[in-house]
Each structure stands twice: as structure tokens, then as C-alpha cells.
Amino acid sequence: MNKDNENEEINKINPQINLNQFSKKPEDIVKDSKPSVLRMITMNQYLEEANKLSIPDQLFGNFWYEGEVCILFSDTNLGKSILAVQISNSITKGETILNFNTSLSPKKVAYLDIELFGKQVEVRYSNEFTNHYRFADNFYRLDIDPMTIDEDMTLEDQVLNDISRISKEKEIKIFIIDNITVLITDFEKSKNAIKLMKNLNHLKRNDGISFLVLAHVPKVDKTNPITTNHLAGSKALINLCDSAFAIGSSIMNEKIRYLKQIKARYVDINYGTTNVIVCHIQKSKDNMLKFIYDDTSKEILFLRTFKDSEKEAMAERIVKLRDEKKMTFESIAQELGMLKGTVNKIYHKAKKNEPVS
């Protein structure tokens, strides 16, 4: 039997054998069969590549930058959707928001809403269903058509596939998802949260999409500052997102809200526990329901942490600074890290011998 016939007989017995491999080194065989998923360049080369990329715009001050997956969370009924629509409006019109000095050219935004529908939305941006606020034409609203849901696919996969398609077809790179339950029903389970965040980060890198994802939290203990522990499924969500911030409420005034940075990558935490942004919600003359900037303050002043004796001591100090040192309410507020209105309220209650709440 000649050489060719011999090889033919061997291949009949085991057609998987490649005789040419026996002449190769083991590392060469591995190299051929398993392409590398890792790319290696020098750190200097990497910095040169990064330098060619455009500097990301601030989409919402220091809280959310272009090219980030950001999470906004709070207890229910604190205004997450109101703030998210306000953020969308500022991006689409290139307008400043709250007290942030951002100069942003108008960009397209798509807002996926499963929270409010029809008249619920209309009443927020009108005067009793007339004289509607005028949004920019590059602000798009998305909702889910239940008649088109494919039972053989997860809703998460269908929604994210559509987001990728819409992003490419309409050239939209900014998406707001209100809220996270549209993508996963049980995000407290770590594996579900990890899958979601990996998918969002994949779209961020491959399609260049920036995401703001809204999430509810369980009832918040008003005696403690807001932390990552308040966010259900927090370990996976916080670890894999780029930035996160929260809305808190005041025990002194139910109309007061404060914004607190929880995580940031581009910048330091500028609005943490000692410097939260204080706001109230109000409808503007042109019928836009939105957050209005009041001041910055310390988070502890909005929490149920003061004992009666501490409240009395604070009131006495405010009266002393006002009456003896002739300081203005604004100066006292700055010194104590409080709101001017709160100082005013405490002062007048103390002068009337009323208990400070």
C-alpha cells in the first residue's frame, strides 16, 4: 500500500485527525484553534488612542456624562420621572438645568416610558389639559406595544434589540429607561442584574449609546443617609454602572427634594453627603413640571437624626447669631450648612417659644 492510500485508510477510520498537526509545536496548534480575545498594546499607545476620542459632554452636570450607563434611584413618588423628563428636555434643547453651567448643543433623546400614559402625562405638562408645554421635536417617547411581544424571547432582549435598531435608524445616542422593571422583573437577583448591566454596557460600547435607567427602592429609613445599599440588586447594578445618583426627601418639608451623587467615574463626588443639591418641584409658567434649584446643604439636615435637645440647641444658636451677632439668615445658613428658609423658620418658631420640628 503506497503512502497516499495509507493516509486515506486512516482518514476513513478517524476523519477528525489532521496529520499535518503532528509536525507543529503544541503552542502553534492552540494558536490556530483558539483565536485570542485579548488585545495587547502599550499604555502609551492606549493613551494616544484615547486622546483621539471626543471629550464626553455633561448630560446632567457631574451626575451623568455622555457614554455612560447611569442609574437614578429613589423611593416612590419623589419625582424620578419628572426629573428624567426635565433632563431629556434640557438635552434636546441644549438648555441649562438646575444650577449646572453646561453648554450643550441640542441632541436627540428617546424616552422609554412604562410608568405613565395618556392623560397622566398630559396633566403634568399642561394647564388642566390645555396650553401644553412645547417640547423639542428631537425628543421621542417610546412605549411597549403588548400586541407585538414575542413569547419566545425575553422582553429584555426584545427591548434592547429595538433600542439598538432605533439608535442606528434614527441616529439617537441617548436613551432613558423609565424604569428598570421593563427589562427585568426580579432585579434583586444578582444574575438578572448582571445580565442586564452587561447588555447595556455592550450597547454602550458597540453602538455608542448613553443610558439613564430609573429604579425604585424599598421604603427608605429616614434616619440614615442614602447609600448603594438602598438600591435593590445594588451590588451588581452599582458595580457595573458608570455613575449613579439618588433623590431624597426632607422630613421637615414634604415638598423639598435633594439630589445626591452615589457613584462617579469622570469626576470626584461633588454632591455627596456634605453637599447635596436641594430642590423643590414646581410647574413653570409655560406648564413644565420640573425640579427648581434652591441651594446646597448637608444631607443630615433632612434626616430624622436630631434629638429634641439637639434641635433646641440649634435653635438657640440661630437666635444668638441673629440677635447678638446681627447675622443675616443667609449668613447663618451658610455657617450652619442649612437652607436660608429653614433657618428663618427655626428662628421665628424659637422666638415664639414653639417647638422646632
C-alpha positions in Angstrom: 0.0 0.0 0.0 1.5 3.3 -1.0 1.7 6.4 1.3 -1.5 8.1 -0.1 -3.6 5.0 0.2 -2.4 4.6 3.8 -3.5 8.1 4.7 -6.8 7.6 3.0 -7.4 4.5 5.1 -6.6 6.4 8.4 -9.0 9.2 7.5 -11.7 6.7 6.9 -11.2 5.3 10.5 -11.0 8.8 12.1 -11.7 11.7 9.8 -11.0 14.2 12.6 -7.3 13.5 12.6 -5.2 16.1 10.8 -1.8 14.5 10.2 -0.3 17.9 9.4 -0.7 18.9 13.0 1.8 16.4 14.2 4.6 18.5 12.7 3.6 21.6 14.6 4.5 22.7 18.1 1.8 22.5 20.8 1.6 26.3 21.1 1.0 26.6 17.4 -1.9 24.2 17.5 -3.5 26.2 20.3 -3.0 29.4 18.5 -4.7 28.1 15.4 -7.7 26.6 17.2 -8.5 29.4 19.7 -8.3 33.0 18.5 -7.3 35.4 21.3 -10.0 37.7 22.8 -7.3 39.9 24.3 -5.6 42.8 22.6 -2.3 44.0 23.9 -0.7 47.4 23.3 1.5 49.7 25.4 -0.1 52.1 27.8 1.3 55.0 25.8 -0.4 53.7 22.7 -3.6 53.4 24.5 -3.4 57.0 25.8 -2.7 58.1 22.2 -5.8 56.3 21.0 -7.9 57.7 23.8 -6.7 61.2 23.0 -8.2 61.0 19.6 -11.7 60.4 21.1 -14.0 63.4 21.7 -14.3 64.6 25.3 -17.7 63.5 26.6 -20.4 66.1 27.2 -22.2 66.5 30.5 -25.7 65.3 30.0 -26.7 66.2 33.6 -24.0 68.2 35.3 -21.5 66.0 37.1 -24.2 63.3 37.6 -24.3 61.8 34.1 -21.8 62.1 31.2 -22.1 61.1 27.6 -21.1 57.4 27.0 -22.2 56.3 30.5 -24.7 53.9 31.9 -26.2 55.9 34.8 -28.7 54.8 37.4 -31.2 57.2 39.0 -33.0 55.7 42.0 -35.3 56.8 44.9 -38.3 55.8 46.9 -41.6 56.0 45.1 -43.4 59.4 44.4 -40.3 61.5 44.8 -40.2 62.7 41.2 -37.8 60.4 39.3 -39.9 60.6 36.1 -40.3 64.4 36.5 -36.6 64.9 36.7 -35.8 62.4 33.9 -38.2 64.2 31.5 -36.6 67.5 32.6 -33.1 66.1 31.9 -34.3 64.9 28.5 -35.8 68.3 27.7 -32.6 70.1 28.6 -30.6 67.8 26.4 -32.9 68.1 23.4 -33.0 71.9 23.7 -29.4 72.4 24.7 -30.5 74.4 27.8 -29.0 74.6 31.2 -30.7 72.6 34.0 -30.8 73.4 37.8 -27.7 75.3 38.7 -25.3 73.5 36.3 -23.2 75.6 34.0 -23.3 73.3 31.0 -23.1 74.4 27.4 -24.6 71.5 25.3 -25.7 71.5 21.7 -29.1 70.0 21.2 -29.1 66.2 20.9 -31.8 63.6 20.2 -33.2 61.7 23.2 -35.5 58.7 23.2 -37.5 58.1 26.5 -38.9 54.6 27.1 -41.9 55.1 29.5 -43.8 52.3 31.2 -44.8 54.5 34.2 -47.3 57.0 32.8 -49.7 57.0 29.9 -52.1 59.4 28.2 -53.8 61.9 30.5 -51.3 61.1 33.3 -48.5 62.5 31.1 -50.6 65.4 29.7 -51.7 66.8 33.1 -48.0 67.2 34.1 -47.2 69.3 31.0 -50.3 71.4 30.6 -52.7 73.7 32.4 -55.5 71.3 33.2 -55.2 69.7 29.8 -54.8 72.9 27.8 -51.9 75.1 26.8 -49.4 72.3 26.6 -45.7 72.7 27.2 -43.8 72.6 23.9 -41.1 70.0 23.8 -38.4 69.9 21.1 -39.1 67.8 18.0 -36.0 65.7 18.7 -37.5 64.4 22.0 -39.0 61.0 21.3 -41.2 58.9 23.5 -41.2 55.1 23.3 -43.6 52.7 24.8 -44.3 48.9 24.5 -47.0 47.6 22.3 -48.2 44.4 24.1 -49.5 43.0 20.8 -46.0 42.7 19.3 -44.3 40.9 22.2 -42.7 37.7 21.1 -43.4 35.0 23.7 -40.3 33.0 22.6 -37.9 35.9 23.6 -37.4 37.7 26.8 -38.8 41.2 26.9 -35.4 42.5 27.9 -33.9 41.1 24.7 -36.7 42.5 22.5 -36.5 45.9 24.1 -32.7 46.1 23.8 -32.7 44.8 20.2 -35.2 47.6 19.4 -33.1 50.2 21.1 -30.1 49.2 19.0 -32.2 49.3 15.8 -33.8 52.7 16.6 -30.4 54.1 17.6 -29.0 53.2 14.2 -32.0 54.1 12.1 -32.8 57.4 13.8 -29.2 58.3 14.9 -30.2 58.6 18.5 -27.4 58.0 21.1 -29.2 58.9 24.3 -31.9 56.7 25.8 -33.7 57.0 29.2 -35.5 53.9 30.5 -38.3 54.5 33.0 -38.0 52.2 34.7 -35.7 49.1 35.2 -38.6 46.7 35.6 -39.3 47.0 31.9 -36.2 45.0 31.4 -36.2 42.5 34.3 -39.0 41.6 36.7 -36.8 40.5 39.5 -33.7 42.6 39.5 -33.0 41.8 43.2 -31.5 38.6 41.9 -27.9 39.2 41.2 -27.7 37.1 38.0 -30.6 39.1 36.4 -29.0 42.4 37.3 -25.6 41.3 35.9 -27.1 40.1 32.6 -28.9 43.4 32.2 -25.9 45.6 33.0 -23.7 43.5 30.6 -26.2 44.1 27.9 -26.4 47.8 28.5 -22.7 48.1 28.6 -22.4 46.1 25.3 -24.8 48.7 23.6 -22.8 51.5 25.2 -19.5 50.3 23.7 -20.8 48.9 20.4 -23.5 51.4 19.5 -22.2 54.4 21.4 -25.4 54.7 23.5 -25.7 56.7 26.7 -28.3 55.3 29.2 -30.1 56.7 32.2 -32.0 54.0 33.9 -34.6 54.7 36.6 -35.1 52.4 39.5 -37.4 52.2 42.6 -36.1 51.4 46.0 -37.8 49.9 49.0 -39.0 52.2 51.7 -36.0 54.3 52.8 -35.1 54.6 56.5 -35.2 58.4 57.0 -32.6 58.1 59.8 -29.7 57.1 57.6 -28.1 58.8 54.5 -28.8 57.3 51.1 -26.2 54.7 50.0 -25.7 52.0 47.4 -27.4 49.6 49.9 -30.7 51.3 49.3 -30.8 50.1 45.7 -32.2 46.6 45.2 -29.7 44.4 43.5 -27.3 47.1 44.3 -24.0 45.1 44.2 -24.4 44.1 40.5 -26.1 47.3 39.4 -23.7 49.7 41.1 -20.6 47.7 40.3 -21.4 47.6 36.6 -22.8 51.1 36.0 -20.6 54.1 35.3 -22.5 56.6 37.5 -25.4 56.7 39.9 -27.4 59.3 41.8 -30.5 59.4 44.1 -33.4 61.6 45.0 -34.0 62.0 48.8 -36.8 63.8 50.7 -36.9 66.1 53.7 -38.6 65.2 57.0 -39.1 68.9 57.6 -40.9 69.8 54.4 -42.5 67.2 52.2 -42.1 69.5 49.1 -38.3 69.5 49.5 -36.1 67.1 47.5 -32.4 66.6 47.4 -30.1 65.1 44.8 -27.1 63.0 45.9 -24.2 61.6 43.9 -23.6 57.9 44.7 -21.1 56.9 42.1 -18.9 58.8 39.5 -16.0 57.9 37.2 -15.2 61.0 35.3 -15.1 63.3 38.4 -14.9 63.3 42.1 -18.1 63.0 44.1 -19.0 66.7 44.3 -22.5 66.3 45.6 -22.2 63.8 48.4 -23.3 63.6 52.0 -21.9 67.1 52.9 -23.1 68.9 49.8 -26.4 67.6 48.3 -28.4 69.7 45.8 -31.7 70.9 47.4 -34.7 71.4 45.1 -38.5 71.7 45.1 -40.9 70.6 42.4 -43.0 73.3 40.7 -44.8 73.9 37.4 -43.4 76.8 35.4 -45.4 79.5 33.7 -45.1 77.6 30.4 -46.5 74.4 32.1 -43.4 72.4 32.5 -43.4 70.4 35.8 -39.8 70.4 37.0 -37.2 70.5 39.8 -36.3 74.0 40.8 -32.8 74.6 42.3 -32.8 76.0 45.9 -29.4 75.6 47.4 -26.8 73.0 48.5 -26.8 71.6 52.0 -25.8 68.7 54.3 -27.8 65.6 53.9 -28.1 65.1 57.7 -30.3 68.1 58.0 -33.0 66.3 56.0 -32.9 63.1 58.1 -34.6 62.2 61.3 -31.5 62.2 63.4 -31.8 65.2 65.7 -32.9 64.6 69.3 -35.1 67.2 70.9 -32.2 68.6 72.9 -30.1 68.9 69.7 -33.0 70.8 68.0 -33.3 73.1 70.9 -29.5 73.8 70.9 -29.6 74.5 67.2 -32.5 76.9 67.7 -30.7 78.7 70.5 -27.6 79.1 68.3 -29.6 80.5 65.4 -31.3 83.0 67.7 -27.9 84.0 69.2 -26.3 84.5 65.8 -29.2 86.5 64.6 -29.9 88.7 67.6 -26.5 89.1 69.2 -24.2 89.0 66.2 -26.7 90.6 63.8 -26.0 88.0 61.1 -28.4 87.7 58.2 -30.4 84.5 57.7 -28.3 83.8 54.6 -25.0 84.1 56.5 -26.3 81.8 59.3 -27.5 79.3 56.7 -24.0 79.3 55.2 -22.3 78.9 58.5 -24.5 76.0 59.7 -24.9 74.3 56.3 -28.6 74.8 56.2 -31.2 76.4 53.9 -32.0 80.0 54.4 -35.7 79.3 54.6 -35.1 76.6 57.3 -33.1 79.0 59.4 -35.8 81.6 59.1 -38.4 79.1 60.1 -36.5 77.8 63.1 -35.7 81.3 64.3 -39.3 82.5 64.3 -40.5 79.4 66.0 -37.9 79.8 68.7 -38.9 83.4 69.2 -42.5 82.3 69.7 -41.4 79.5 72.1 -42.8 77.0 69.7 -41.2 73.5 69.4 -38.8 73.1 66.5 -40.0 70.2 64.3 
